[in-house]
Amino acid sequence: MHAQNLLEIRKQIYAEYLKNGGPAEAWDPNLFYPHITVGYSLRDLHIDDGVVKNVDKSLDNRFELILFNNLD
């Protein structure tokens, strides 16, 4: 899902983290894939497991993706 506001919050947290002495290479605020989980394994899988949770990499072809720009 697209969540620009959440990405901006992550960037603000990262800026504060750096300001307080956190190492820049510890994490990347842009490496962020907000998603909705519709299936489970024994544990949550992450990018370290080779799983990228974005539309290009993880959309199950059994489902149709419908994008809404306005929910009015």
CHARMM-style PDB file with segment names, atoms N, HN, CA, C and O in Angstrom:
ATOM      1  N   MET     1       0.831  -1.169   0.000  1.00  0.00      PROA
ATOM      2  CA  MET     1       0.000   0.000   0.000  1.00  0.00      PROA
ATOM      3  C   MET     1       0.884   1.242   0.000  1.00  0.00      PROA
ATOM      4  O   MET     1       1.998   1.221   0.521  1.00  0.00      PROA
ATOM      5  N   HSD     2       0.400   2.277  -0.563  1.00  0.00      PROA
ATOM      6  HN  HSD     2      -0.506   2.294  -0.986  1.00  0.00      PROA
ATOM      7  CA  HSD     2       1.137   3.530  -0.622  1.00  0.00      PROA
ATOM      8  C   HSD     2       0.832   4.322   0.642  1.00  0.00      PROA
ATOM      9  O   HSD     2      -0.335   4.550   0.962  1.00  0.00      PROA
ATOM     10  N   ALA     3       1.850   4.737   1.352  1.00  0.00      PROA
ATOM     11  HN  ALA     3       2.798   4.552   1.092  1.00  0.00      PROA
ATOM     12  CA  ALA     3       1.657   5.461   2.611  1.00  0.00      PROA
ATOM     13  C   ALA     3       2.725   6.536   2.755  1.00  0.00      PROA
ATOM     14  O   ALA     3       3.636   6.417   3.574  1.00  0.00      PROA
ATOM     15  N   GLN     4       2.604   7.575   1.957  1.00  0.00      PROA
ATOM     16  HN  GLN     4       1.864   7.672   1.291  1.00  0.00      PROA
ATOM     17  CA  GLN     4       3.603   8.643   1.960  1.00  0.00      PROA
ATOM     18  C   GLN     4       3.740   9.285   3.338  1.00  0.00      PROA
ATOM     19  O   GLN     4       4.851   9.616   3.752  1.00  0.00      PROA
ATOM     20  N   ASN     5       2.636   9.466   4.052  1.00  0.00      PROA
ATOM     21  HN  ASN     5       1.734   9.197   3.715  1.00  0.00      PROA
ATOM     22  CA  ASN     5       2.714  10.076   5.383  1.00  0.00      PROA
ATOM     23  C   ASN     5       3.529   9.209   6.340  1.00  0.00      PROA
ATOM     24  O   ASN     5       4.302   9.735   7.142  1.00  0.00      PROA
ATOM     25  N   LEU     6       3.367   7.892   6.267  1.00  0.00      PROA
ATOM     26  HN  LEU     6       2.740   7.465   5.616  1.00  0.00      PROA
ATOM     27  CA  LEU     6       4.154   7.005   7.114  1.00  0.00      PROA
ATOM     28  C   LEU     6       5.639   7.079   6.760  1.00  0.00      PROA
ATOM     29  O   LEU     6       6.493   7.044   7.646  1.00  0.00      PROA
ATOM     30  N   LEU     7       5.941   7.179   5.482  1.00  0.00      PROA
ATOM     31  HN  LEU     7       5.248   7.208   4.763  1.00  0.00      PROA
ATOM     32  CA  LEU     7       7.327   7.321   5.052  1.00  0.00      PROA
ATOM     33  C   LEU     7       7.927   8.618   5.592  1.00  0.00      PROA
ATOM     34  O   LEU     7       9.074   8.639   6.036  1.00  0.00      PROA
ATOM     35  N   GLU     8       7.160   9.682   5.552  1.00  0.00      PROA
ATOM     36  HN  GLU     8       6.227   9.665   5.191  1.00  0.00      PROA
ATOM     37  CA  GLU     8       7.647  10.964   6.082  1.00  0.00      PROA
ATOM     38  C   GLU     8       7.896  10.867   7.585  1.00  0.00      PROA
ATOM     39  O   GLU     8       8.868  11.439   8.080  1.00  0.00      PROA
ATOM     40  N   ILE     9       7.051  10.166   8.310  1.00  0.00      PROA
ATOM     41  HN  ILE     9       6.262   9.702   7.908  1.00  0.00      PROA
ATOM     42  CA  ILE     9       7.256   9.967   9.751  1.00  0.00      PROA
ATOM     43  C   ILE     9       8.556   9.198   9.982  1.00  0.00      PROA
ATOM     44  O   ILE     9       9.337   9.553  10.865  1.00  0.00      PROA
ATOM     45  N   ARG    10       8.790   8.150   9.196  1.00  0.00      PROA
ATOM     46  HN  ARG    10       8.155   7.862   8.479  1.00  0.00      PROA
ATOM     47  CA  ARG    10      10.041   7.379   9.325  1.00  0.00      PROA
ATOM     48  C   ARG    10      11.255   8.265   9.086  1.00  0.00      PROA
ATOM     49  O   ARG    10      12.260   8.147   9.787  1.00  0.00      PROA
ATOM     50  N   LYS    11      11.169   9.152   8.100  1.00  0.00      PROA
ATOM     51  HN  LYS    11      10.352   9.248   7.530  1.00  0.00      PROA
ATOM     52  CA  LYS    11      12.286  10.047   7.809  1.00  0.00      PROA
ATOM     53  C   LYS    11      12.534  11.016   8.973  1.00  0.00      PROA
ATOM     54  O   LYS    11      13.680  11.335   9.288  1.00  0.00      PROA
ATOM     55  N   GLN    12      11.461  11.476   9.602  1.00  0.00      PROA
ATOM     56  HN  GLN    12      10.530  11.216   9.346  1.00  0.00      PROA
ATOM     57  CA  GLN    12      11.601  12.366  10.761  1.00  0.00      PROA
ATOM     58  C   GLN    12      12.226  11.625  11.943  1.00  0.00      PROA
ATOM     59  O   GLN    12      13.072  12.174  12.648  1.00  0.00      PROA
ATOM     60  N   ILE    13      11.808  10.382  12.155  1.00  0.00      PROA
ATOM     61  HN  ILE    13      11.120   9.936  11.582  1.00  0.00      PROA
ATOM     62  CA  ILE    13      12.395   9.565  13.221  1.00  0.00      PROA
ATOM     63  C   ILE    13      13.877   9.348  12.945  1.00  0.00      PROA
ATOM     64  O   ILE    13      14.701   9.439  13.855  1.00  0.00      PROA
ATOM     65  N   TYR    14      14.215   9.064  11.698  1.00  0.00      PROA
ATOM     66  HN  TYR    14      13.546   8.990  10.959  1.00  0.00      PROA
ATOM     67  CA  TYR    14      15.608   8.838  11.317  1.00  0.00      PROA
ATOM     68  C   TYR    14      16.443  10.092  11.565  1.00  0.00      PROA
ATOM     69  O   TYR    14      17.565   9.998  12.062  1.00  0.00      PROA
ATOM     70  N   ALA    15      15.910  11.254  11.226  1.00  0.00      PROA
ATOM     71  HN  ALA    15      14.998  11.330  10.822  1.00  0.00      PROA
ATOM     72  CA  ALA    15      16.634  12.508  11.448  1.00  0.00      PROA
ATOM     73  C   ALA    15      16.908  12.710  12.941  1.00  0.00      PROA
ATOM     74  O   ALA    15      18.006  13.119  13.319  1.00  0.00      PROA
ATOM     75  N   GLU    16      15.926  12.427  13.780  1.00  0.00      PROA
ATOM     76  HN  GLU    16      15.034  12.095  13.473  1.00  0.00      PROA
ATOM     77  CA  GLU    16      16.117  12.531  15.231  1.00  0.00      PROA
ATOM     78  C   GLU    16      17.128  11.500  15.726  1.00  0.00      PROA
ATOM     79  O   GLU    16      17.954  11.786  16.593  1.00  0.00      PROA
ATOM     80  N   TYR    17      17.049  10.313  15.167  1.00  0.00      PROA
ATOM     81  HN  TYR    17      16.378  10.081  14.463  1.00  0.00      PROA
ATOM     82  CA  TYR    17      17.981   9.239  15.505  1.00  0.00      PROA
ATOM     83  C   TYR    17      19.417   9.665  15.220  1.00  0.00      PROA
ATOM     84  O   TYR    17      20.307   9.474  16.049  1.00  0.00      PROA
ATOM     85  N   LEU    18      19.635  10.244  14.037  1.00  0.00      PROA
ATOM     86  HN  LEU    18      18.912  10.398  13.363  1.00  0.00      PROA
ATOM     87  CA  LEU    18      20.969  10.723  13.679  1.00  0.00      PROA
ATOM     88  C   LEU    18      21.403  11.865  14.591  1.00  0.00      PROA
ATOM     89  O   LEU    18      22.552  11.924  15.027  1.00  0.00      PROA
ATOM     90  N   LYS    19      20.475  12.765  14.870  1.00  0.00      PROA
ATOM     91  HN  LYS    19      19.542  12.717  14.515  1.00  0.00      PROA
ATOM     92  CA  LYS    19      20.770  13.911  15.722  1.00  0.00      PROA
ATOM     93  C   LYS    19      21.208  13.463  17.118  1.00  0.00      PROA
ATOM     94  O   LYS    19      21.989  14.147  17.779  1.00  0.00      PROA
ATOM     95  N   ASN    20      20.700  12.315  17.559  1.00  0.00      PROA
ATOM     96  HN  ASN    20      20.065  11.760  17.022  1.00  0.00      PROA
ATOM     97  CA  ASN    20      21.034  11.790  18.882  1.00  0.00      PROA
ATOM     98  C   ASN    20      22.188  10.789  18.856  1.00  0.00      PROA
ATOM     99  O   ASN    20      22.397  10.050  19.818  1.00  0.00      PROA
ATOM    100  N   GLY    21      22.936  10.768  17.750  1.00  0.00      PROA
ATOM    101  HN  GLY    21      22.766  11.368  16.969  1.00  0.00      PROA
ATOM    102  CA  GLY    21      24.152   9.979  17.693  1.00  0.00      PROA
ATOM    103  C   GLY    21      24.017   8.589  17.101  1.00  0.00      PROA
ATOM    104  O   GLY    21      24.978   7.819  17.131  1.00  0.00      PROA
ATOM    105  N   GLY    22      22.863   8.246  16.567  1.00  0.00      PROA
ATOM    106  HN  GLY    22      22.083   8.871  16.542  1.00  0.00      PROA
ATOM    107  CA  GLY    22      22.703   6.935  15.943  1.00  0.00      PROA
ATOM    108  C   GLY    22      23.510   6.839  14.662  1.00  0.00      PROA
ATOM    109  O   GLY    22      23.599   7.815  13.918  1.00  0.00      PROA
ATOM    110  N   PRO    23      24.105   5.675  14.387  1.00  0.00      PROA
ATOM    111  CA  PRO    23      24.888   5.530  13.157  1.00  0.00      PROA
ATOM    112  C   PRO    23      23.996   5.490  11.917  1.00  0.00      PROA
ATOM    113  O   PRO    23      22.997   4.770  11.885  1.00  0.00      PROA
ATOM    114  N   ALA    24      24.360   6.260  10.908  1.00  0.00      PROA
ATOM    115  HN  ALA    24      25.171   6.844  10.934  1.00  0.00      PROA
ATOM    116  CA  ALA    24      23.553   6.391   9.693  1.00  0.00      PROA
ATOM    117  C   ALA    24      23.328   5.072   8.993  1.00  0.00      PROA
ATOM    118  O   ALA    24      22.275   4.867   8.389  1.00  0.00      PROA
ATOM    119  N   GLU    25      24.302   4.164   9.058  1.00  0.00      PROA
ATOM    120  HN  GLU    25      25.158   4.330   9.548  1.00  0.00      PROA
ATOM    121  CA  GLU    25      24.189   2.899   8.332  1.00  0.00      PROA
ATOM    122  C   GLU    25      23.345   1.854   9.072  1.00  0.00      PROA
ATOM    123  O   GLU    25      23.145   0.755   8.555  1.00  0.00      PROA
ATOM    124  N   ALA    26      22.853   2.173  10.255  1.00  0.00      PROA
ATOM    125  HN  ALA    26      23.015   3.066  10.675  1.00  0.00      PROA
ATOM    126  CA  ALA    26      22.099   1.194  11.046  1.00  0.00      PROA
ATOM    127  C   ALA    26      20.768   0.815  10.403  1.00  0.00      PROA
ATOM    128  O   ALA    26      20.322  -0.326  10.528  1.00  0.00      PROA
ATOM    129  N   TRP    27      20.139   1.756   9.722  1.00  0.00      PROA
ATOM    130  HN  TRP    27      20.501   2.682   9.620  1.00  0.00      PROA
ATOM    131  CA  TRP    27      18.891   1.444   9.026  1.00  0.00      PROA
ATOM    132  C   TRP    27      18.589   2.525   7.996  1.00  0.00      PROA
ATOM    133  O   TRP    27      19.131   3.628   8.058  1.00  0.00      PROA
ATOM    134  N   ASP    28      17.733   2.199   7.067  1.00  0.00      PROA
ATOM    135  HN  ASP    28      17.292   1.303   7.016  1.00  0.00      PROA
ATOM    136  CA  ASP    28      17.379   3.106   5.978  1.00  0.00      PROA
ATOM    137  C   ASP    28      15.881   3.392   6.057  1.00  0.00      PROA
ATOM    138  O   ASP    28      15.075   2.483   5.859  1.00  0.00      PROA
ATOM    139  N   PRO    29      15.495   4.628   6.340  1.00  0.00      PROA
ATOM    140  CA  PRO    29      14.070   4.932   6.464  1.00  0.00      PROA
ATOM    141  C   PRO    29      13.295   4.739   5.159  1.00  0.00      PROA
ATOM    142  O   PRO    29      12.074   4.580   5.180  1.00  0.00      PROA
ATOM    143  N   ASN    30      13.998   4.751   4.032  1.00  0.00      PROA
ATOM    144  HN  ASN    30      14.989   4.880   4.015  1.00  0.00      PROA
ATOM    145  CA  ASN    30      13.330   4.566   2.741  1.00  0.00      PROA
ATOM    146  C   ASN    30      13.070   3.097   2.411  1.00  0.00      PROA
ATOM    147  O   ASN    30      12.292   2.787   1.509  1.00  0.00      PROA
ATOM    148  N   LEU    31      13.714   2.208   3.135  1.00  0.00      PROA
ATOM    149  HN  LEU    31      14.346   2.460   3.868  1.00  0.00      PROA
ATOM    150  CA  LEU    31      13.519   0.783   2.934  1.00  0.00      PROA
ATOM    151  C   LEU    31      12.277   0.386   3.725  1.00  0.00      PROA
ATOM    152  O   LEU    31      12.368  -0.176   4.816  1.00  0.00      PROA
ATOM    153  N   PHE    32      11.131   0.688   3.157  1.00  0.00      PROA
ATOM    154  HN  PHE    32      11.057   1.145   2.270  1.00  0.00      PROA
ATOM    155  CA  PHE    32       9.862   0.620   3.873  1.00  0.00      PROA
ATOM    156  C   PHE    32       8.777   0.162   2.914  1.00  0.00      PROA
ATOM    157  O   PHE    32       8.532   0.796   1.888  1.00  0.00      PROA
ATOM    158  N   TYR    33       8.140  -0.927   3.252  1.00  0.00      PROA
ATOM    159  HN  TYR    33       8.339  -1.441   4.085  1.00  0.00      PROA
ATOM    160  CA  TYR    33       7.088  -1.490   2.407  1.00  0.00      PROA
ATOM    161  C   TYR    33       5.841  -1.758   3.245  1.00  0.00      PROA
ATOM    162  O   TYR    33       5.598  -2.896   3.646  1.00  0.00      PROA
ATOM    163  N   PRO    34       5.046  -0.715   3.513  1.00  0.00      PROA
ATOM    164  CA  PRO    34       3.823  -0.964   4.281  1.00  0.00      PROA
ATOM    165  C   PRO    34       2.949  -1.947   3.513  1.00  0.00      PROA
ATOM    166  O   PRO    34       2.849  -1.877   2.288  1.00  0.00      PROA
ATOM    167  N   HSD    35       2.322  -2.856   4.237  1.00  0.00      PROA
ATOM    168  HN  HSD    35       2.404  -2.913   5.232  1.00  0.00      PROA
ATOM    169  CA  HSD    35       1.586  -3.925   3.566  1.00  0.00      PROA
ATOM    170  C   HSD    35       0.499  -4.478   4.478  1.00  0.00      PROA
ATOM    171  O   HSD    35       0.461  -4.195   5.675  1.00  0.00      PROA
ATOM    172  N   ILE    36      -0.357  -5.250   3.899  1.00  0.00      PROA
ATOM    173  HN  ILE    36      -0.326  -5.480   2.926  1.00  0.00      PROA
ATOM    174  CA  ILE    36      -1.393  -5.970   4.637  1.00  0.00      PROA
ATOM    175  C   ILE    36      -1.111  -7.448   4.445  1.00  0.00      PROA
ATOM    176  O   ILE    36      -1.053  -7.929   3.313  1.00  0.00      PROA
ATOM    177  N   THR    37      -0.935  -8.170   5.539  1.00  0.00      PROA
ATOM    178  HN  THR    37      -0.982  -7.780   6.458  1.00  0.00      PROA
ATOM    179  CA  THR    37      -0.645  -9.598   5.469  1.00  0.00      PROA
ATOM    180  C   THR    37      -1.940 -10.380   5.345  1.00  0.00      PROA
ATOM    181  O   THR    37      -2.851 -10.219   6.157  1.00  0.00      PROA
ATOM    182  N   VAL    38      -2.019 -11.228   4.325  1.00  0.00      PROA
ATOM    183  HN  VAL    38      -1.278 -11.358   3.665  1.00  0.00      PROA
ATOM    184  CA  VAL    38      -3.216 -12.058   4.131  1.00  0.00      PROA
ATOM    185  C   VAL    38      -2.910 -13.543   4.284  1.00  0.00      PROA
ATOM    186  O   VAL    38      -3.792 -14.378   4.086  1.00  0.00      PROA
ATOM    187  N   GLY    39      -1.698 -13.874   4.625  1.00  0.00      PROA
ATOM    188  HN  GLY    39      -0.982 -13.195   4.785  1.00  0.00      PROA
ATOM    189  CA  GLY    39      -1.312 -15.263   4.835  1.00  0.00      PROA
ATOM    190  C   GLY    39      -0.138 -15.315   5.780  1.00  0.00      PROA
ATOM    191  O   GLY    39       0.573 -14.326   5.958  1.00  0.00      PROA
ATOM    192  N   TYR    40       0.065 -16.455   6.380  1.00  0.00      PROA
ATOM    193  HN  TYR    40      -0.512 -17.259   6.236  1.00  0.00      PROA
ATOM    194  CA  TYR    40       1.115 -16.570   7.392  1.00  0.00      PROA
ATOM    195  C   TYR    40       1.960 -17.801   7.169  1.00  0.00      PROA
ATOM    196  O   TYR    40       1.511 -18.781   6.574  1.00  0.00      PROA
ATOM    197  N   SER    41       3.182 -17.743   7.648  1.00  0.00      PROA
ATOM    198  HN  SER    41       3.547 -16.947   8.131  1.00  0.00      PROA
ATOM    199  CA  SER    41       4.050 -18.899   7.753  1.00  0.00      PROA
ATOM    200  C   SER    41       4.324 -19.060   9.257  1.00  0.00      PROA
ATOM    201  O   SER    41       3.626 -18.456  10.071  1.00  0.00      PROA
ATOM    202  N   LEU    42       5.292 -19.835   9.622  1.00  0.00      PROA
ATOM    203  HN  LEU    42       5.860 -20.325   8.960  1.00  0.00      PROA
ATOM    204  CA  LEU    42       5.594 -20.014  11.037  1.00  0.00      PROA
ATOM    205  C   LEU    42       6.088 -18.730  11.701  1.00  0.00      PROA
ATOM    206  O   LEU    42       5.981 -18.575  12.917  1.00  0.00      PROA
ATOM    207  N   ARG    43       6.626 -17.818  10.904  1.00  0.00      PROA
ATOM    208  HN  ARG    43       6.713 -17.944   9.916  1.00  0.00      PROA
ATOM    209  CA  ARG    43       7.060 -16.531  11.429  1.00  0.00      PROA
ATOM    210  C   ARG    43       6.928 -15.488  10.323  1.00  0.00      PROA
ATOM    211  O   ARG    43       6.753 -15.835   9.154  1.00  0.00      PROA
ATOM    212  N   ASP    44       7.010 -14.232  10.688  1.00  0.00      PROA
ATOM    213  HN  ASP    44       7.152 -13.950  11.637  1.00  0.00      PROA
ATOM    214  CA  ASP    44       6.959 -13.151   9.705  1.00  0.00      PROA
ATOM    215  C   ASP    44       8.260 -13.153   8.916  1.00  0.00      PROA
ATOM    216  O   ASP    44       9.337 -13.309   9.493  1.00  0.00      PROA
ATOM    217  N   LEU    45       8.170 -12.984   7.627  1.00  0.00      PROA
ATOM    218  HN  LEU    45       7.296 -12.857   7.159  1.00  0.00      PROA
ATOM    219  CA  LEU    45       9.350 -12.953   6.762  1.00  0.00      PROA
ATOM    220  C   LEU    45       9.707 -11.505   6.450  1.00  0.00      PROA
ATOM    221  O   LEU    45       8.833 -10.647   6.324  1.00  0.00      PROA
ATOM    222  N   HSD    46      10.997 -11.250   6.330  1.00  0.00      PROA
ATOM    223  HN  HSD    46      11.707 -11.947   6.432  1.00  0.00      PROA
ATOM    224  CA  HSD    46      11.492  -9.892   6.117  1.00  0.00      PROA
ATOM    225  C   HSD    46      12.468  -9.869   4.957  1.00  0.00      PROA
ATOM    226  O   HSD    46      12.753 -10.899   4.346  1.00  0.00      PROA
ATOM    227  N   ILE    47      12.978  -8.679   4.660  1.00  0.00      PROA
ATOM    228  HN  ILE    47      12.747  -7.842   5.156  1.00  0.00      PROA
ATOM    229  CA  ILE    47      13.892  -8.507   3.533  1.00  0.00      PROA
ATOM    230  C   ILE    47      15.152  -9.358   3.702  1.00  0.00      PROA
ATOM    231  O   ILE    47      15.736  -9.803   2.714  1.00  0.00      PROA
ATOM    232  N   ASP    48      15.572  -9.587   4.950  1.00  0.00      PROA
ATOM    233  HN  ASP    48      15.098  -9.225   5.752  1.00  0.00      PROA
ATOM    234  CA  ASP    48      16.736 -10.457   5.195  1.00  0.00      PROA
ATOM    235  C   ASP    48      16.472 -11.894   4.753  1.00  0.00      PROA
ATOM    236  O   ASP    48      17.407 -12.655   4.503  1.00  0.00      PROA
ATOM    237  N   ASP    49      15.198 -12.260   4.660  1.00  0.00      PROA
ATOM    238  HN  ASP    49      14.438 -11.642   4.863  1.00  0.00      PROA
ATOM    239  CA  ASP    49      14.807 -13.593   4.191  1.00  0.00      PROA
ATOM    240  C   ASP    49      14.625 -13.625   2.676  1.00  0.00      PROA
ATOM    241  O   ASP    49      14.274 -14.660   2.109  1.00  0.00      PROA
ATOM    242  N   GLY    50      14.867 -12.484   2.024  1.00  0.00      PROA
ATOM    243  HN  GLY    50      15.152 -11.644   2.485  1.00  0.00      PROA
ATOM    244  CA  GLY    50      14.675 -12.395   0.585  1.00  0.00      PROA
ATOM    245  C   GLY    50      13.251 -12.030   0.193  1.00  0.00      PROA
ATOM    246  O   GLY    50      12.865 -12.173  -0.967  1.00  0.00      PROA
ATOM    247  N   VAL    51      12.474 -11.562   1.156  1.00  0.00      PROA
ATOM    248  HN  VAL    51      12.787 -11.446   2.098  1.00  0.00      PROA
ATOM    249  CA  VAL    51      11.071 -11.219   0.914  1.00  0.00      PROA
ATOM    250  C   VAL    51      10.919  -9.703   0.916  1.00  0.00      PROA
ATOM    251  O   VAL    51      11.160  -9.051   1.932  1.00  0.00      PROA
ATOM    252  N   VAL    52      10.523  -9.149  -0.214  1.00  0.00      PROA
ATOM    253  HN  VAL    52      10.327  -9.678  -1.039  1.00  0.00      PROA
ATOM    254  CA  VAL    52      10.226  -7.727  -0.325  1.00  0.00      PROA
ATOM    255  C   VAL    52       8.714  -7.612  -0.421  1.00  0.00      PROA
ATOM    256  O   VAL    52       8.095  -8.202  -1.307  1.00  0.00      PROA
ATOM    257  N   LYS    53       8.125  -6.858   0.484  1.00  0.00      PROA
ATOM    258  HN  LYS    53       8.628  -6.379   1.204  1.00  0.00      PROA
ATOM    259  CA  LYS    53       6.669  -6.781   0.567  1.00  0.00      PROA
ATOM    260  C   LYS    53       6.166  -5.551  -0.182  1.00  0.00      PROA
ATOM    261  O   LYS    53       5.680  -4.590   0.414  1.00  0.00      PROA
ATOM    262  N   ASN    54       6.298  -5.612  -1.505  1.00  0.00      PROA
ATOM    263  HN  ASN    54       6.693  -6.393  -1.989  1.00  0.00      PROA
ATOM    264  CA  ASN    54       5.762  -4.536  -2.323  1.00  0.00      PROA
ATOM    265  C   ASN    54       4.942  -5.145  -3.461  1.00  0.00      PROA
ATOM    266  O   ASN    54       4.932  -6.364  -3.626  1.00  0.00      PROA
ATOM    267  N   VAL    55       4.272  -4.333  -4.227  1.00  0.00      PROA
ATOM    268  HN  VAL    55       4.281  -3.342  -4.093  1.00  0.00      PROA
ATOM    269  CA  VAL    55       3.389  -4.817  -5.287  1.00  0.00      PROA
ATOM    270  C   VAL    55       4.151  -5.623  -6.333  1.00  0.00      PROA
ATOM    271  O   VAL    55       3.661  -6.647  -6.809  1.00  0.00      PROA
ATOM    272  N   ASP    56       5.340  -5.166  -6.689  1.00  0.00      PROA
ATOM    273  HN  ASP    56       5.739  -4.335  -6.302  1.00  0.00      PROA
ATOM    274  CA  ASP    56       6.111  -5.845  -7.736  1.00  0.00      PROA
ATOM    275  C   ASP    56       6.574  -7.238  -7.326  1.00  0.00      PROA
ATOM    276  O   ASP    56       6.678  -8.125  -8.172  1.00  0.00      PROA
ATOM    277  N   LYS    57       6.851  -7.440  -6.055  1.00  0.00      PROA
ATOM    278  HN  LYS    57       6.767  -6.719  -5.367  1.00  0.00      PROA
ATOM    279  CA  LYS    57       7.463  -8.685  -5.598  1.00  0.00      PROA
ATOM    280  C   LYS    57       6.501  -9.654  -4.923  1.00  0.00      PROA
ATOM    281  O   LYS    57       6.737 -10.862  -4.961  1.00  0.00      PROA
ATOM    282  N   SER    58       5.423  -9.170  -4.307  1.00  0.00      PROA
ATOM    283  HN  SER    58       5.231  -8.189  -4.277  1.00  0.00      PROA
ATOM    284  CA  SER    58       4.664 -10.076  -3.446  1.00  0.00      PROA
ATOM    285  C   SER    58       3.156 -10.130  -3.695  1.00  0.00      PROA
ATOM    286  O   SER    58       2.436 -10.773  -2.931  1.00  0.00      PROA
ATOM    287  N   LEU    59       2.672  -9.482  -4.726  1.00  0.00      PROA
ATOM    288  HN  LEU    59       3.257  -8.960  -5.347  1.00  0.00      PROA
ATOM    289  CA  LEU    59       1.240  -9.539  -5.001  1.00  0.00      PROA
ATOM    290  C   LEU    59       0.866 -10.930  -5.505  1.00  0.00      PROA
ATOM    291  O   LEU    59       1.375 -11.389  -6.528  1.00  0.00      PROA
ATOM    292  N   ASP    60      -0.012 -11.583  -4.787  1.00  0.00      PROA
ATOM    293  HN  ASP    60      -0.425 -11.210  -3.956  1.00  0.00      PROA
ATOM    294  CA  ASP    60      -0.477 -12.928  -5.148  1.00  0.00      PROA
ATOM    295  C   ASP    60      -1.383 -12.819  -6.371  1.00  0.00      PROA
ATOM    296  O   ASP    60      -2.359 -12.068  -6.351  1.00  0.00      PROA
ATOM    297  N   ASN    61      -1.076 -13.552  -7.424  1.00  0.00      PROA
ATOM    298  HN  ASN    61      -0.283 -14.162  -7.440  1.00  0.00      PROA
ATOM    299  CA  ASN    61      -1.827 -13.414  -8.676  1.00  0.00      PROA
ATOM    300  C   ASN    61      -3.256 -13.952  -8.585  1.00  0.00      PROA
ATOM    301  O   ASN    61      -4.015 -13.837  -9.548  1.00  0.00      PROA
ATOM    302  N   ARG    62      -3.637 -14.537  -7.444  1.00  0.00      PROA
ATOM    303  HN  ARG    62      -3.021 -14.631  -6.662  1.00  0.00      PROA
ATOM    304  CA  ARG    62      -5.028 -14.966  -7.256  1.00  0.00      PROA
ATOM    305  C   ARG    62      -5.940 -13.798  -6.912  1.00  0.00      PROA
ATOM    306  O   ARG    62      -7.163 -13.937  -6.908  1.00  0.00      PROA
ATOM    307  N   PHE    63      -5.339 -12.642  -6.621  1.00  0.00      PROA
ATOM    308  HN  PHE    63      -4.346 -12.529  -6.624  1.00  0.00      PROA
ATOM    309  CA  PHE    63      -6.110 -11.477  -6.215  1.00  0.00      PROA
ATOM    310  C   PHE    63      -5.956 -10.369  -7.245  1.00  0.00      PROA
ATOM    311  O   PHE    63      -4.917 -10.246  -7.894  1.00  0.00      PROA
ATOM    312  N   GLU    64      -6.981  -9.581  -7.383  1.00  0.00      PROA
ATOM    313  HN  GLU    64      -7.825  -9.680  -6.855  1.00  0.00      PROA
ATOM    314  CA  GLU    64      -6.945  -8.430  -8.278  1.00  0.00      PROA
ATOM    315  C   GLU    64      -6.598  -7.191  -7.464  1.00  0.00      PROA
ATOM    316  O   GLU    64      -7.193  -6.947  -6.414  1.00  0.00      PROA
ATOM    317  N   LEU    65      -5.652  -6.422  -7.937  1.00  0.00      PROA
ATOM    318  HN  LEU    65      -5.168  -6.621  -8.790  1.00  0.00      PROA
ATOM    319  CA  LEU    65      -5.261  -5.189  -7.266  1.00  0.00      PROA
ATOM    320  C   LEU    65      -6.106  -4.045  -7.810  1.00  0.00      PROA
ATOM    321  O   LEU    65      -6.116  -3.787  -9.014  1.00  0.00      PROA
ATOM    322  N   ILE    66      -6.803  -3.371  -6.927  1.00  0.00      PROA
ATOM    323  HN  ILE    66      -6.794  -3.581  -5.949  1.00  0.00      PROA
ATOM    324  CA  ILE    66      -7.597  -2.196  -7.293  1.00  0.00      PROA
ATOM    325  C   ILE    66      -7.063  -1.026  -6.489  1.00  0.00      PROA
ATOM    326  O   ILE    66      -7.057  -1.064  -5.258  1.00  0.00      PROA
ATOM    327  N   LEU    67      -6.616   0.009  -7.175  1.00  0.00      PROA
ATOM    328  HN  LEU    67      -6.620   0.040  -8.175  1.00  0.00      PROA
ATOM    329  CA  LEU    67      -6.069   1.184  -6.502  1.00  0.00      PROA
ATOM    330  C   LEU    67      -7.129   2.260  -6.399  1.00  0.00      PROA
ATOM    331  O   LEU    67      -7.817   2.566  -7.373  1.00  0.00      PROA
ATOM    332  N   PHE    68      -7.254   2.825  -5.227  1.00  0.00      PROA
ATOM    333  HN  PHE    68      -6.695   2.576  -4.436  1.00  0.00      PROA
ATOM    334  CA  PHE    68      -8.180   3.932  -4.976  1.00  0.00      PROA
ATOM    335  C   PHE    68      -7.369   5.173  -4.657  1.00  0.00      PROA
ATOM    336  O   PHE    68      -6.510   5.151  -3.776  1.00  0.00      PROA
ATOM    337  N   ASN    69      -7.638   6.247  -5.366  1.00  0.00      PROA
ATOM    338  HN  ASN    69      -8.336   6.265  -6.082  1.00  0.00      PROA
ATOM    339  CA  ASN    69      -6.966   7.510  -5.051  1.00  0.00      PROA
ATOM    340  C   ASN    69      -7.800   8.353  -4.130  1.00  0.00      PROA
ATOM    341  O   ASN    69      -7.268   9.206  -3.420  1.00  0.00      PROA
ATOM    342  N   ASN    70      -9.090   8.138  -4.123  1.00  0.00      PROA
ATOM    343  HN  ASN    70      -9.523   7.445  -4.700  1.00  0.00      PROA
ATOM    344  CA  ASN    70      -9.994   8.940  -3.308  1.00  0.00      PROA
ATOM    345  C   ASN    70     -11.090   8.014  -2.787  1.00  0.00      PROA
ATOM    346  O   ASN    70     -11.752   7.340  -3.576  1.00  0.00      PROA
ATOM    347  N   LEU    71     -11.285   7.974  -1.506  1.00  0.00      PROA
ATOM    348  HN  LEU    71     -10.748   8.521  -0.865  1.00  0.00      PROA
ATOM    349  CA  LEU    71     -12.283   7.075  -0.919  1.00  0.00      PROA
ATOM    350  C   LEU    71     -13.580   7.782  -0.570  1.00  0.00      PROA
ATOM    351  O   LEU    71     -14.360   7.273   0.234  1.00  0.00      PROA
ATOM    352  N   ASP    72     -13.830   8.967  -1.169  1.00  0.00      PROA
ATOM    353  HN  ASP    72     -13.195   9.381  -1.823  1.00  0.00      PROA
ATOM    354  CA  ASP    72     -15.092   9.694  -0.893  1.00  0.00      PROA
ATOM    355  C   ASP    72     -16.284   8.932  -1.437  1.00  0.00      PROA
ATOM    356  OT1 ASP    72     -17.420   9.384  -1.301  1.00  0.00      PROA
TER     357      ASP     72
END
